Amino acid sequence: NIPYGSMASAISADAKDRASLSTWRSVGGTLAALVIGVGAPLFAYETVNGNTVLSGSRMTIIAAVLGLLAVGCYLLCFNLVTERVEVPQNNTKFNFGGLMKSLFSNRSLIGIILASILLLLAMLGMSGMSSYVFPNYYGSPAAQSVAALGGTVATIVICAPLSTKLADKFGKKELSIGSCLFGAAVYLICLITKPANPFVYVAIYTVAYVSLGFFNMIIWAMITDVIDDSEVKNGIREDGTIYSVYSFARKIGQALSSGMIGGFLTLIGYTSATAFDPEVVNGIFNISCIIPIVGLVAVAVVLAFIYPLNKKRVEENVIEFKNRSGYILRGIVTLPNTHGPVPFMVHLHGFGSNCSGYRSMNAHTSRVLAKQGIGSARFSFHGNGESDGDYEDVSFDGLYADAEDIFAWVAKQPYVDTEKMFLSGHSMGGYIAASCAPKIQPHGLILLCPGARLWFSCDQMAEAMQQMGQDYIDIESVCFKASFNNEMAKHPDPFTEAKGYNGPVMLMRADDDDQVDEETCIRYAQGYQNAKFHKVSNGGHDFASIEARDKVEETISSFIKEHI
């Protein structure tokens, strides 16, 4: 079961394919449940003293037949399935202590395990109690077969074709929370109304089964999200390990469900002698409703507050690392829904900004690139955003070092195609990117209104501070120090420092930018062998208009795709 489940990553790299795999795996399981739920009650029960009871000998025969069919299905799987994606072998020496630490600190894995256990308790509790509520409370074993058939058919007809589409639109986590809460609400109505007709209960059972069916259909694709999330954080892909831990947890859930049903039946005084007493059968009905109500609400709570991988988070993974100066740099990696190394863009933000950029410009650009199969990383420099330090700690040479450290860190990640790494920068980040490119040598360079103008005024800025008798000036609450300008002045002029990079370059500026003039971009372009300068109307220095940002994103996407 473990290699069978973890094989999903090797069958296809496409996210929709993986969601479909999860759906069809669940369809197969549902069809098996159909055979058991509909067929078994027809053969497994016998009448003793006028009461319908379960036959142990008949159940043994049924289990033996199903075991033989399972072996045949595994043989068919082995001979018919094709692994299309090469998954790199993990040759890391096994470390049990490290494994335990990693697993217990993996919030997404803990969340999906808890949600899965609770789902199993609710789902198996529903099906398990149906073996009592129909023959004992309603006196209709035939209705149990109808309920199993209705739930299975409705799940296949409704959940199978819709789960992938709904998960793609709303997110797997969001879909699962909504469907579980709806199922709990349906059973709450049942508990309050206590329908006398067994087929009204069958209808309620069917609707609730469809509700939890959406989560059950896509849960295997959510495990792949957990594996991807772990790879981003740890740099190691652990399909088999994570899946085996998850699979073991499901077995715990299955075992708990059996004990849970027995415990509740004992609590209401159920024995072979009291099985049809009015007080006991009323307790059976109540338990059949309470188990899914509590279980499904608990699933929704766990997914909402513990499991972190919502639709946005699946596309964006928050990461951090320590730079050469000991500061922790924090940023966001945005990955496309594909498997394996992908083309990648590293973006450097502007003066006093952060990794998201002005009005989340960088965040939006990253999402646009991800939809086209291109990954990206955007960090806040130290002293900026969520990274360690205050801006007064920032030095010009420190920004250079951060840029080099960020690019080097990204290049080590297993999901990055190191032959297709692009470096991008906006404003001061563009100045830093251009100056670092000769040493970093990215596959391509993207300069958005590069702020070389800073260099030409740095001496005067430092001198003005000295004349005012202070070592910094306050720029919108940012402490801009004289030492920063003195360090910058020691560097060659920006256009000289940018020499030595011969790869493709894309420059862009808005025509109403009041901080970086057109001449700066032209001089940069003239210093490269393969550069294109693009102009956009309006938007200012931060491309702060819908038209300008759309143009920036379109131009960056085209540039990257042209050179990969």
C-alpha positions in Angstrom: 0.0 0.0 0.0 2.9 2.4 0.7 4.7 2.2 -2.6 1.3 2.1 -4.4 0.3 5.4 -2.8 3.6 7.2 -3.1 3.8 6.2 -6.7 1.4 9.1 -7.6 4.4 11.5 -7.9 5.9 9.2 -10.5 2.9 8.6 -12.7 2.4 12.3 -13.6 3.9 15.7 -12.8 0.7 17.6 -13.6 -1.3 18.8 -10.6 -4.6 18.2 -12.4 -3.5 14.6 -13.3 -2.6 14.1 -9.6 -6.0 15.3 -8.5 -7.6 13.0 -11.1 -5.5 10.1 -9.8 -6.7 10.8 -6.3 -10.3 10.9 -7.6 -10.1 7.7 -9.5 -8.3 5.9 -6.7 -11.2 6.9 -4.5 -13.7 5.8 -7.2 -12.0 2.4 -7.1 -12.3 2.2 -3.4 -15.9 3.4 -3.6 -16.7 0.6 -6.1 -15.1 -1.9 -3.7 -17.2 -0.5 -0.9 -20.3 -0.8 -3.2 -19.7 -4.5 -3.5 -19.2 -4.9 0.2 -21.9 -2.6 1.4 -24.6 -3.8 -1.0 -23.6 -7.4 -1.6 -22.4 -8.4 1.9 -25.7 -7.6 3.8 -27.6 -9.8 1.4 -25.5 -12.9 2.3 -24.0 -12.1 5.7 -27.2 -12.0 7.7 -29.4 -14.8 8.9 -32.6 -15.0 10.9 -32.4 -16.5 14.3 -35.6 -16.6 16.5 -37.3 -14.1 14.3 -34.4 -11.5 14.6 -31.9 -10.6 11.9 -28.3 -11.3 13.0 -24.8 -11.4 11.5 -23.4 -14.8 10.6 -19.7 -15.3 11.5 -19.2 -18.2 9.1 -20.7 -16.4 6.1 -18.4 -13.4 6.9 -15.3 -15.6 6.8 -16.2 -16.8 3.3 -16.9 -13.3 2.1 -13.5 -12.1 3.5 -11.6 -15.0 1.7 -13.2 -14.2 -1.6 -12.4 -10.5 -1.4 -8.8 -11.3 -0.4 -8.2 -13.3 -3.5 -9.7 -10.5 -5.7 -7.3 -8.0 -4.0 -4.3 -10.1 -5.0 -5.5 -10.1 -8.6 -5.9 -6.3 -8.6 -2.4 -5.8 -7.3 -1.0 -7.9 -10.1 -3.0 -5.9 -12.6 -1.6 -2.7 -11.1 2.0 -3.9 -11.3 1.7 -4.9 -15.0 -0.4 -2.0 -16.3 0.9 1.2 -14.6 3.6 3.3 -16.3 5.9 5.6 -14.2 6.4 8.7 -16.4 8.3 10.9 -14.0 11.8 10.1 -12.9 11.9 10.6 -9.1 15.5 11.1 -7.9 16.7 8.5 -5.5 17.1 9.7 -1.9 20.5 8.4 -0.8 20.5 10.2 2.5 21.6 7.9 5.4 18.6 7.0 7.5 18.4 9.0 10.7 15.5 7.9 12.9 15.9 10.8 15.3 16.0 13.3 12.5 13.0 11.6 10.9 10.9 11.9 14.1 12.0 15.6 14.6 11.0 16.3 11.0 7.7 14.6 11.2 6.6 16.2 14.5 7.6 19.6 13.2 5.7 19.1 9.9 2.5 21.0 10.5 0.9 20.1 7.2 1.6 16.3 7.8 0.2 16.5 11.4 -2.9 18.4 10.1 -3.7 15.9 7.3 -3.1 12.9 9.6 -5.5 14.3 12.3 -8.1 15.2 9.7 -7.8 11.8 8.0 -8.2 9.9 11.3 -11.3 12.0 12.2 -12.7 11.5 8.7 -12.3 7.7 9.0 -14.0 7.8 12.4 -16.9 9.7 10.9 -17.1 7.7 7.7 -16.5 4.3 9.2 -18.7 5.2 12.1 -21.5 6.0 9.7 -21.2 2.7 7.8 -20.5 0.7 11.0 -23.6 2.1 12.7 -25.7 1.4 9.6 -25.4 -2.3 10.5 -27.3 -1.5 13.7 -29.6 1.4 12.9 -31.3 -0.3 9.9 -32.0 -3.8 11.3 -32.5 -2.7 14.9 -34.0 0.8 14.9 -35.9 0.5 11.5 -36.2 -3.3 11.3 -35.1 -3.1 7.6 -31.8 -4.7 6.6 -32.7 -4.2 3.0 -32.6 -0.4 3.6 -29.0 -0.8 4.6 -28.1 -2.2 1.2 -30.1 0.7 -0.4 -28.1 3.2 1.7 -24.8 1.7 0.7 -25.8 1.6 -2.9 -27.2 5.2 -2.8 -24.1 6.6 -1.1 -21.7 4.8 -3.4 -23.5 5.7 -6.7 -24.1 9.3 -5.6 -20.4 9.6 -4.7 -19.3 8.3 -8.1 -21.9 10.3 -10.1 -21.4 13.6 -8.2 -18.0 13.7 -6.5 -15.9 11.9 -9.1 -16.6 14.4 -12.0 -16.8 17.5 -9.8 -14.1 17.1 -7.1 -11.1 17.9 -9.4 -12.8 21.0 -10.9 -14.0 22.3 -7.5 -10.6 21.7 -5.9 -8.9 23.5 -8.8 -11.3 26.5 -8.4 -11.6 26.8 -4.6 -8.6 24.8 -3.3 -8.5 21.3 -1.8 -8.5 22.5 1.8 -11.4 25.0 1.2 -13.5 22.4 -0.6 -12.9 19.8 2.2 -13.9 22.2 5.0 -17.1 23.3 3.3 -18.2 19.7 2.4 -17.5 18.4 5.9 -19.5 21.2 7.5 -22.4 20.6 5.1 -22.4 16.8 6.0 -22.4 17.6 9.7 -25.4 20.0 9.2 -27.4 17.3 7.3 -26.9 14.8 10.2 -27.8 17.5 12.8 -31.2 17.9 11.0 -31.6 14.1 11.1 -30.9 14.0 14.8 -33.5 16.7 15.5 -36.2 15.4 13.2 -35.7 11.6 13.8 -37.4 10.4 10.6 -39.6 7.4 11.0 -39.3 6.2 7.5 -36.0 4.2 6.9 -35.7 5.6 3.3 -35.7 9.2 4.6 -32.7 8.2 6.7 -31.3 6.6 3.5 -31.6 9.9 1.7 -29.9 11.7 4.6 -27.1 9.1 4.7 -26.6 9.5 1.0 -26.4 13.3 1.1 -23.9 13.2 4.0 -21.8 10.5 2.3 -21.5 12.7 -0.8 -20.4 15.6 1.4 -17.6 13.8 3.0 -16.9 12.1 -0.3 -15.4 15.3 -1.7 -12.7 15.3 1.0 -12.2 11.6 0.6 -11.8 11.9 -3.2 -9.0 14.5 -3.0 -7.2 13.6 0.2 -4.6 11.6 -1.7 -3.8 14.7 -3.8 -3.4 16.6 -0.5 -0.8 14.1 0.6 1.2 15.1 -2.5 0.9 18.7 -1.5 2.3 17.8 1.9 5.2 16.0 0.3 5.9 19.0 -1.9 5.7 21.3 1.1 8.2 19.2 3.0 10.6 19.2 0.0 10.5 23.0 -0.1 11.3 23.3 3.6 13.8 20.5 4.0 15.3 20.2 0.5 14.7 16.4 0.5 11.8 14.6 -1.2 10.4 12.0 1.1 7.4 10.4 -0.8 7.7 7.0 0.7 8.4 8.2 4.3 5.6 10.7 4.5 3.1 8.3 2.8 4.1 5.4 5.1 3.5 7.6 8.2 0.2 8.8 6.8 -0.8 5.2 5.8 0.0 4.0 9.3 -2.1 6.8 10.8 -5.0 5.7 8.7 -4.7 2.2 10.1 -4.9 3.7 13.5 -8.1 5.5 12.5 -9.6 2.3 11.2 -8.8 0.5 14.4 -10.2 3.3 16.5 -13.4 3.3 14.6 -14.1 -0.3 15.4 -13.3 0.2 19.1 -15.4 3.4 19.1 -18.5 1.7 17.8 -18.2 -1.1 20.3 -17.6 1.4 23.1 -20.7 3.5 22.3 -22.8 0.3 22.0 -21.6 -0.8 25.4 -22.4 2.6 26.8 -26.1 2.4 25.8 -26.3 -1.1 27.2 -26.3 -3.0 23.9 -26.0 -6.8 24.2 -27.5 -9.7 22.2 -30.3 -9.8 24.8 -31.1 -6.1 24.7 -30.4 -5.4 21.0 -34.1 -4.6 20.3 -35.1 -2.9 23.6 -36.7 0.5 22.9 -34.1 2.4 25.0 -31.2 0.7 23.2 -32.5 1.2 19.7 -33.1 4.9 20.4 -29.5 5.1 21.6 -28.4 3.4 18.4 -30.2 6.0 16.3 -28.7 8.9 18.3 -25.2 7.5 18.1 -25.6 7.0 14.3 -26.1 10.8 14.0 -23.8 12.1 16.7 -20.7 10.3 15.3 -20.7 12.0 11.9 -21.8 15.4 13.4 -18.9 15.5 15.8 -16.4 13.8 13.5 -17.1 16.0 10.4 -17.0 19.2 12.5 -13.7 18.1 14.0 -12.3 17.5 10.5 -13.3 21.0 9.5 -11.7 22.5 12.6 -8.4 20.6 12.1 -8.2 21.6 8.4 -9.1 25.3 9.2 -6.7 25.8 12.1 -3.9 23.2 11.9 -3.5 22.2 8.2 -1.8 25.2 6.6 -1.9 24.3 2.9 -4.8 26.4 1.5 -5.0 27.2 -2.2 -2.7 30.2 -1.9 -0.2 28.4 0.4 0.1 25.4 -2.0 1.3 27.9 -4.6 3.5 29.8 -2.2 5.8 28.3 0.3 7.4 30.5 3.0 11.1 29.8 3.6 14.0 31.2 5.5 17.8 30.8 5.7 20.7 32.4 7.5 23.0 34.7 5.4 26.8 35.0 5.8 26.4 37.7 8.4 24.1 35.6 10.6 20.9 37.3 9.8 17.9 35.1 8.9 16.5 36.1 5.6 12.8 35.3 5.0 11.0 35.1 1.8 8.5 33.2 -0.3 9.0 30.5 -2.9 6.2 30.2 -5.5 6.1 27.0 -7.4 4.1 25.9 -10.4 1.9 22.8 -10.1 4.5 20.5 -11.7 7.1 18.1 -10.5 10.8 18.3 -10.9 13.2 21.2 -11.5 11.6 24.2 -13.2 12.9 27.5 -14.7 13.3 30.0 -11.8 13.4 33.7 -11.2 15.0 35.3 -8.1 13.7 38.8 -7.4 15.3 41.6 -5.5 13.1 44.3 -4.1 13.7 48.1 -3.9 14.7 50.6 -1.3 12.9 50.2 2.1 10.5 47.6 0.6 10.0 43.9 1.1 9.7 40.7 -0.8 6.1 41.3 -1.7 6.9 44.7 -3.3 4.8 47.8 -3.6 1.1 46.9 -3.4 2.1 43.2 -3.7 3.5 43.6 -7.2 6.2 40.9 -6.7 3.7 38.5 -5.2 1.3 38.9 -8.1 4.1 38.5 -10.7 5.2 35.3 -9.0 1.7 33.8 -9.2 1.5 34.7 -12.9 4.8 33.0 -13.6 3.7 29.9 -11.6 0.7 29.4 -13.9 3.2 29.3 -16.8 5.4 26.7 -15.2 8.0 29.1 -13.9 9.1 29.1 -10.2 10.3 32.2 -8.3 11.8 33.2 -5.0 11.6 36.6 -3.4 13.3 37.4 -0.2 13.4 40.5 2.0 16.9 41.9 2.4 18.2 41.9 6.0 16.7 44.9 7.8 13.6 44.8 5.5 10.2 43.1 5.8 10.2 39.9 7.9 13.9 39.3 7.7 16.1 39.8 10.7 17.6 43.2 11.6 16.6 46.9 11.4 17.1 49.1 8.4 19.8 51.0 10.4 21.8 47.7 10.2 21.7 47.7 6.4 24.9 48.3 4.5 25.4 48.7 0.8 27.9 45.8 0.8 25.4 43.8 2.9 22.8 44.1 0.1 25.3 42.7 -2.4 26.1 39.9 -0.1 22.4 39.2 0.5 21.8 39.0 -3.3 24.7 36.5 -3.7 23.5 34.4 -0.8 19.9 34.4 -1.9 20.9 33.3 -5.4 23.2 30.6 -4.1 20.6 29.3 -1.7 18.0 29.1 -4.4 20.4 27.3 -6.7 20.8 24.4 -4.2 17.1 23.7 -4.0 16.0 20.4 -5.8 13.0 22.1 -7.5 15.2 24.6 -9.3 16.6 24.1 -12.9 20.0 25.7 -12.2 20.6 26.1 -16.0 17.6 28.4 -16.3 17.9 30.8 -13.3 16.9 34.4 -13.9 17.8 37.4 -11.7 15.4 40.3 -11.4 15.5 43.5 -9.5 13.3 46.6 -9.1 14.7 50.1 -8.3 17.6 49.7 -5.9 17.2 45.9 -6.3 17.7 46.4 -10.0 20.9 48.3 -9.3 22.1 45.5 -7.1 21.1 42.8 -9.6 22.9 44.5 -12.4 26.1 44.9 -10.3 26.0 41.3 -9.1 25.2 39.7 -12.4 28.9 39.6 -13.7 29.7 37.4 -10.6 26.5 35.5 -10.3 26.0 34.9 -14.0 22.3 34.2 -14.2 20.8 32.7 -17.3 18.9 36.0 -17.8 18.7 39.4 -16.2 15.6 41.5 -15.6 16.0 45.2 -14.6 12.9 47.2 -13.7 13.8 50.9 -13.5 17.2 50.1 -12.0 18.1 52.7 -9.4 21.7 53.6 -10.5 20.9 57.2 -9.8 21.6 56.5 -6.1 25.3 56.1 -6.8 25.6 59.5 -8.5 24.3 61.4 -5.4 25.8 59.2 -2.6 28.8 61.4 -2.0 26.7 64.5 -1.7 24.1 62.7 0.5 26.8 61.6 3.0 28.4 65.1 3.0 25.0 66.8 3.6 24.4 64.5 6.6 27.8 65.4 7.9 27.1 69.2 7.6 23.9 68.7 9.5 25.8 67.0 12.2 24.0 63.6 12.0 24.8 60.2 10.6 21.4 59.5 9.0 18.4 61.0 7.4 14.8 59.9 8.0 13.1 58.8 4.7 9.5 57.9 5.5 10.6 56.3 8.8 13.5 54.5 7.1 16.9 55.3 8.7 19.1 56.0 5.7 22.7 56.1 7.1 25.7 58.1 5.9 27.8 54.9 6.1 25.5 53.3 3.5 26.3 56.1 1.1 30.0 56.0 1.9 30.2 52.3 1.1 28.3 52.9 -2.2 30.8 55.6 -3.2 33.6 53.1 -3.0 32.1 51.0 -5.8 32.7 51.8 -9.5 29.9 53.7 -11.2 26.9 51.4 -11.9 27.5 51.0 -15.6 31.1 50.0 -15.2 30.3 47.6 -12.4 27.6 45.9 -14.6 30.2 45.0 -17.3 31.1 41.4 -17.6 27.6 40.0 -17.9 26.9 38.8 -21.5 23.6 37.0 -21.1 20.2 38.3 -22.3 18.9 41.4 -20.5 15.4 42.9 -20.3 15.0 46.5 -19.0 11.7 48.2 -18.4 10.6 51.7 -17.2 7.4 53.7 -17.0 7.4 56.9 -19.0 6.3 58.9 -16.0 8.9 57.5 -13.6 10.2 60.5 -11.6 13.0 58.6 -9.8 14.8 56.8 -12.6 15.2 58.6 -15.9 15.2 57.0 -19.4 18.9 57.8 -19.9 19.8 55.4 -17.0 18.0 52.5 -18.8 19.5 53.4 -22.1 23.1 53.5 -20.7 22.5 50.1 -19.1 21.2 48.7 -22.3 24.1 50.0 -24.3 26.6 48.2 -22.0 25.1 44.8 -22.8 25.5 42.6 -25.9 21.9 41.4 -25.8 19.5 43.8 -24.2 16.0 45.0 -24.9 14.6 48.2 -23.3 10.8 48.2 -23.0 8.7 51.2 -22.1 5.2 51.3 -20.5 2.7 54.2 -20.3 1.9 55.5 -16.8 2.3 53.7 -13.5 5.3 55.7 -12.2 8.3 54.2 -10.5 6.4 51.3 -9.0 4.3 50.5 -12.1 1.3 51.4 -10.0 -1.5 51.0 -12.5 -3.4 47.9 -13.7 -2.3 48.5 -17.3 1.4 49.0 -16.3 1.5 45.9 -14.1 -0.2 43.7 -16.7 2.4 44.9 -19.2 5.3 44.2 -16.8 4.1 40.7 -16.0 3.5 40.0 -19.7 6.9 41.2 -20.7 8.7 39.3 -17.9 6.9 36.1 -18.8 7.7 36.5 -22.5 11.3 37.2 -21.8 11.8 34.1 -19.6 9.9 31.8 -22.0 12.0 33.1 -24.9 15.2 32.1 -23.2 14.4 28.7 -21.7 
